[in-house]
Amino acid sequence: MITKEQLIENVFKKYEDPELNIDVWTLGLIYETKIDEKKVKVVLTFTSVMCPFGPQMVEDLKKMIFEQGAEEVSIEVTFTPPWKPSEELREMLGV
């Protein structure tokens, strides 16, 4: 059985945003993760609506989730609410 903690540690904290070189978990791009046995649904966002790496990020994350033992993976991209960096992240980015 796949767990949320497994996905956080083995996928979300290991996959870096191609532009910022910070993992998608730390960036706060993962809004929701639902697991029903071997079916995984992830709701995520990007740092901007026009993210040129968006489609590649979705495919890469799907592949990594399948490697964790999932039999079905769906990834929903949303921009509601729009992504905003946390204060801690703003400090990391120097903004």
MOJO-V655937 format. One record per residue. N is the residue number from 1. OMEGA is omega in whole degrees, 0 to 359 (NA if undefined). Layout:
n->{N,N}
omega->{OMEGA,OMEGA}
This chain:
n->{1,2,3,4,5,6,7,8,9,10,11,12,13,14,15,16,17,18,19,20,21,22,23,24,25,26,27,28,29,30,31,32,33,34,35,36,37,38,39,40,41,42,43,44,45,46,47,48,49,50,51,52,53,54,55,56,57,58,59,60,61,62,63,64,65,66,67,68,69,70,71,72,73,74,75,76,77,78,79,80,81,82,83,84,85,86,87,88,89,90,91,92,93,94,95}
omega->{179,178,177,180,178,179,179,185,188,181,189,179,179,182,182,172,184,181,186,181,174,184,185,178,179,178,181,181,179,182,185,175,177,180,175,185,182,175,183,174,180,172,182,176,175,180,175,180,183,181,182,182,184,181,179,178,179,181,180,180,177,181,181,179,176,180,177,177,178,176,179,181,172,179,179,177,179,175,178,358,177,180,173,179,176,178,180,179,177,178,179,183,180,178,NA}
